[in-house]
Amino acid sequence: MRSSVKAMPIYAPVFRGLSEAGIRFIVIGGHAVVLHGYQRNTFDLDLLVPDRLLTLAKTALQRLGYSPYFESEAFLQLTAPRSLPPLDIMVVDGGTFEQVVRSGESRVLDDEQILIPDAKRLIAMKLHALKAVTRARREQDWADIVGVIRATNQAIEDTELREIIERYGPSGAFAELRHRLG
Protein backbone atom coordinates (compact mmCIF):
# COMPACT_ATOMS: atom_id res chain seq x y z
CA MET A 1 0.00 0.00 0.00
CA ARG A 2 1.54 3.30 -1.12
CA SER A 3 -0.70 5.69 0.77
CA SER A 4 0.90 5.53 4.21
CA VAL A 5 3.97 4.49 6.13
CA LYS A 6 3.95 3.73 9.85
CA ALA A 7 7.23 5.03 11.18
CA MET A 8 8.70 5.66 14.60
CA PRO A 9 6.89 8.70 16.03
CA ILE A 10 9.79 11.09 15.53
CA TYR A 11 8.67 13.03 12.45
CA ALA A 12 5.29 14.25 13.76
CA PRO A 13 6.79 16.93 16.06
CA VAL A 14 8.53 18.49 13.05
CA PHE A 15 5.37 18.39 10.92
CA ARG A 16 3.25 19.82 13.73
CA GLY A 17 5.80 22.49 14.66
CA LEU A 18 5.97 23.75 11.09
CA SER A 19 2.22 23.54 10.52
CA GLU A 20 1.43 25.38 13.76
CA ALA A 21 3.80 28.16 12.67
CA GLY A 22 1.95 28.45 9.35
CA ILE A 23 4.78 26.93 7.32
CA ARG A 24 3.77 25.06 4.19
CA PHE A 25 6.20 22.27 3.32
CA ILE A 26 6.49 19.23 1.10
CA VAL A 27 8.26 16.03 2.18
CA ILE A 28 10.89 15.12 -0.42
CA GLY A 29 13.91 12.80 -0.50
CA GLY A 30 13.94 9.27 0.89
CA HIS A 31 10.58 9.44 2.65
CA ALA A 32 8.85 10.60 -0.54
CA VAL A 33 10.56 7.75 -2.42
CA VAL A 34 9.28 5.23 0.15
CA LEU A 35 5.78 6.74 0.08
CA HIS A 36 5.74 6.21 -3.69
CA GLY A 37 6.27 2.50 -3.09
CA TYR A 38 10.03 1.93 -3.41
CA GLN A 39 11.22 0.47 -0.12
CA ARG A 40 14.58 1.56 1.20
CA ASN A 41 16.05 2.73 4.48
CA THR A 42 16.02 6.40 5.38
CA PHE A 43 16.15 8.34 8.62
CA ASP A 44 16.82 11.99 7.92
CA LEU A 45 13.96 14.21 6.85
CA ASP A 46 14.09 16.24 3.63
CA LEU A 47 11.64 19.08 3.12
CA LEU A 48 10.86 21.57 0.36
CA VAL A 49 9.99 25.05 1.67
CA PRO A 50 9.25 28.28 -0.23
CA ASP A 51 11.91 30.95 0.21
CA ARG A 52 9.46 33.48 1.68
CA LEU A 53 8.81 31.14 4.64
CA LEU A 54 12.41 30.13 5.37
CA THR A 55 12.98 32.56 8.25
CA LEU A 56 9.74 31.47 9.92
CA ALA A 57 10.66 27.81 9.34
CA LYS A 58 14.07 28.28 10.97
CA THR A 59 12.44 29.94 13.99
CA ALA A 60 9.87 27.14 14.35
CA LEU A 61 12.57 24.48 14.04
CA GLN A 62 14.85 26.22 16.54
CA ARG A 63 11.96 26.03 19.03
CA LEU A 64 12.14 22.24 18.58
CA GLY A 65 15.88 22.28 19.31
CA TYR A 66 17.26 22.30 15.76
CA SER A 67 20.30 24.37 14.89
CA PRO A 68 21.59 25.22 11.40
CA TYR A 69 25.04 23.93 10.48
CA PHE A 70 25.07 24.64 6.74
CA GLU A 71 23.15 27.23 4.79
CA SER A 72 23.21 28.41 1.19
CA GLU A 73 20.66 30.25 -0.93
CA ALA A 74 18.94 26.98 -1.90
CA PHE A 75 19.73 24.61 0.95
CA LEU A 76 19.67 24.44 4.74
CA GLN A 77 20.95 21.57 6.89
CA LEU A 78 20.06 21.40 10.56
CA THR A 79 21.38 19.28 13.39
CA ALA A 80 18.73 17.68 15.50
CA PRO A 81 18.15 17.32 19.19
CA ARG A 82 18.41 13.74 20.40
CA SER A 83 14.80 12.71 19.81
CA LEU A 84 14.37 14.16 16.31
CA PRO A 85 15.81 13.30 12.88
CA PRO A 86 18.47 15.31 11.04
CA LEU A 87 16.78 17.77 8.71
CA ASP A 88 17.62 19.06 5.23
CA ILE A 89 15.56 21.84 3.69
CA MET A 90 15.58 22.61 -0.01
CA VAL A 91 14.55 26.23 -0.58
CA VAL A 92 12.72 27.20 -3.78
CA ASP A 93 10.91 30.27 -5.05
CA GLY A 94 7.18 30.52 -4.46
CA GLY A 95 6.24 29.73 -8.06
CA THR A 96 8.23 26.50 -8.09
CA PHE A 97 6.79 25.54 -4.71
CA GLU A 98 3.22 26.10 -5.94
CA GLN A 99 3.87 23.96 -9.04
CA VAL A 100 4.97 21.08 -6.83
CA VAL A 101 1.98 21.63 -4.52
CA ARG A 102 -0.48 21.55 -7.45
CA SER A 103 0.78 18.18 -8.64
CA GLY A 104 1.55 16.89 -5.13
CA GLU A 105 0.02 13.85 -3.50
CA SER A 106 -1.33 13.54 0.02
CA ARG A 107 0.09 10.77 2.21
CA VAL A 108 0.32 9.84 5.88
CA LEU A 109 3.69 9.68 7.62
CA ASP A 110 3.99 9.23 11.37
CA ASP A 111 0.19 9.58 11.68
CA GLU A 112 0.34 13.05 10.10
CA GLN A 113 -1.15 14.10 6.77
CA ILE A 114 1.65 15.41 4.56
CA LEU A 115 2.23 16.34 0.93
CA ILE A 116 4.84 14.72 -1.32
CA PRO A 117 5.74 15.53 -4.94
CA ASP A 118 4.08 13.42 -7.59
CA ALA A 119 6.38 10.78 -9.08
CA LYS A 120 7.51 12.89 -12.04
CA ARG A 121 8.42 15.93 -9.90
CA LEU A 122 10.27 13.66 -7.43
CA ILE A 123 12.19 12.08 -10.32
CA ALA A 124 13.05 15.60 -11.57
CA MET A 125 14.42 16.52 -8.12
CA LYS A 126 16.51 13.36 -7.94
CA LEU A 127 17.84 13.93 -11.48
CA HIS A 128 18.70 17.53 -10.63
CA ALA A 129 20.62 16.34 -7.55
CA LEU A 130 22.73 14.11 -9.81
CA LYS A 131 24.08 17.21 -11.57
CA ALA A 132 25.92 18.30 -8.42
CA VAL A 133 29.56 17.42 -8.97
CA THR A 134 30.14 16.85 -5.25
CA ARG A 135 27.03 14.68 -4.79
CA ALA A 136 28.10 11.74 -2.58
CA ARG A 137 24.90 9.68 -2.90
CA ARG A 138 24.78 9.31 -6.69
CA GLU A 139 24.12 5.56 -6.67
CA GLN A 140 21.31 6.02 -4.14
CA ASP A 141 19.79 8.72 -6.35
CA TRP A 142 19.90 6.43 -9.41
CA ALA A 143 18.39 3.57 -7.38
CA ASP A 144 15.65 5.91 -6.11
CA ILE A 145 14.83 7.11 -9.62
CA VAL A 146 14.63 3.56 -10.99
CA GLY A 147 12.65 2.44 -7.94
CA VAL A 148 10.09 5.25 -8.26
CA ILE A 149 9.74 4.65 -12.02
CA ARG A 150 9.04 0.98 -11.39
CA ALA A 151 6.85 1.44 -8.29
CA THR A 152 4.63 3.99 -10.03
CA ASN A 153 4.58 2.22 -13.42
CA GLN A 154 6.12 5.15 -15.28
CA ALA A 155 7.18 4.63 -18.88
CA ILE A 156 10.39 6.48 -19.70
CA GLU A 157 9.18 6.72 -23.30
CA ASP A 158 6.29 8.90 -22.03
CA THR A 159 6.79 12.32 -23.60
CA GLU A 160 6.49 14.28 -20.35
CA LEU A 161 8.83 11.98 -18.41
CA ARG A 162 11.38 11.96 -21.22
CA GLU A 163 11.35 15.77 -21.28
CA ILE A 164 11.86 15.79 -17.49
CA ILE A 165 14.79 13.37 -17.79
CA GLU A 166 16.43 15.45 -20.52
CA ARG A 167 15.76 18.80 -18.81
CA TYR A 168 16.74 17.96 -15.23
CA GLY A 169 19.14 15.04 -15.58
CA PRO A 170 22.85 15.09 -16.26
CA SER A 171 24.09 14.49 -19.78
CA GLY A 172 23.25 10.95 -20.88
CA ALA A 173 20.58 10.44 -18.20
CA PHE A 174 17.99 8.98 -20.58
CA ALA A 175 20.42 6.34 -21.89
CA GLU A 176 21.56 5.59 -18.34
CA LEU A 177 17.98 5.05 -17.18
CA ARG A 178 17.18 2.79 -20.14
CA HIS A 179 20.23 0.71 -19.21
CA ARG A 180 19.34 0.58 -15.50
CA LEU A 181 15.72 -0.31 -16.22
CA GLY A 182 16.88 -3.16 -18.44
N, C-alpha and C positions, 0 to 999 in steps of 0.2 A: 504494500500500500504506500503510495507516494505522498499522501496528503499530510502525514504527521510523523514526527519522530519523538519518541519518549527518551529524553536525555536526563542526566543528572540535573537536579534543580539549581544550576548555577548561572544560567543565562537569563532567567526571568527577572532578577533584580536589575540587570542592565536594561532590558526591554522596558520594564516599568519605570525606571529612573528617567530614561529618555522620553518616554511617552508622557509622563507626568509633567515634564518640563516643556512639553509642546514640540518636541523634536521629532520630525518625520525621518525615518530611516528605512533602509532596505538591507536585509541580510544577504550577503554575497559570500564568495569563497567556498570553503569546504562544506559548510552547513547547507548552503544552497545546492551544491552538487549532490549531497546526500538526500536532500528533500526532493530532488528531481529523480531519485531512484537509483543512483550509482553509489553503492556502499563502499565507504572507505573511512579510515580513522581521521578524526580531526578534533582539536580541543579549542584552539584559539577562535575568537569571534571576529569576523570581518563584516564591516558595515559600510554602506554607501550613504553619505549625508550631503545635502546641498550646502554650498559654501556659505550662504547667508545664515545658516544655523550652526556653523562650526563653533563659534564662541560660546553660544548657549549649551551646545553639546559638551564642550570641554568642562564647563562649569558643573553641569549635571553629573558628569562622570567623576569629576574631582570630589563631589559630595559622596560618591560611592567608594572613594579611596584610590581611584586611578590617578596616575601621574604620567605626563607626556615624557617620552625619552627620545623621540625623533619626530621632527615636523618639517614638512616642505609645503609648497603651495597646494599639492594634490594629495598629500598623504600624511597621516598622523598615526604614530604607534604609541600605545600606552602600556605601562606596566600595571599589573593588577595587584590588589590586595590579596591575601592568601585564599580567600573563599571564592574569588571570581576569576574568569579566564582572561588571558592576555587579549588585548583588543587592538585591531588595526582598523583605521577609518580611511576610506577613499573619499576624497572631497571632489565634487563636481559642481558645475554651474547649475542654476535652477532649471534651465531648459532641458539639459541632459537628464537631470533627476526626474523631472516630470515625464519624460519619454519612457524611462524605465518603470515609473509608477504605472503609467497607462497600460503597459503590456505586462505588468507584474502579476504574480500569482500568490494568492493567500495560502498560507500553511500554518501549522501549529508546531511550535518548538518550545519545549519546556513548559507546556500547558499555556503558552501565550500565542495569540494570533499575531502573525508577522507577515511581511511581504517579502518575496524573493523575486529576482528577475525571471522572466520567462526563459526557456531553454536557449533561444537564439541570442538574447542579450547576455546571458551568462557565458555562452560560448565566446561571444565577442570580447567580453572582459578578460577571459582566460587567454584568448589569442593576443590581445593587446599586451597582457603581462609578459608574454613570450618575447616581445620586442625589446624588453629591457635587457641590455647587455649583461648586467650584473645579476640577473635573476638566478637564484640558487635552486629553485624548485621547478626547473623546466620539465623534467620527466613527470613530475606530479601534475603539472598543468596539462601536458599532452594526455596523460591517463585520464584526467578529469574531463577533458574535451571529448575524448573517445567514449568514455563512460556515459556522459550526458547524451551524446548523439545516439548511442545504443539504447539507453534507458527510456528515452523519449521518442524513439522511432523516427529520428530525423533522417532525411535523405540528403547527403551532401551534394547531390545533383540538383536539389531544389534551388531555384533561381535566387531566392532571398538569402538562403544559407550560404550559397556559393559567394554571393556578393559580400556577405559578412566576413567570410573566411579571407577573401582577397583584400578587403578593405582594412580589417583589423589585425590580420595575422602577419607574421614575418614572411619574407620572401620564400616561396616554395611551400607555403602552409597547405595549400589544397592538395598538392602531390603527396606531401607527408601524411596528411589525414587519410587519403585513399590507401596509402601503403599500410598505415596502422589499423585501418578498418578491415583490411584484407579483402 
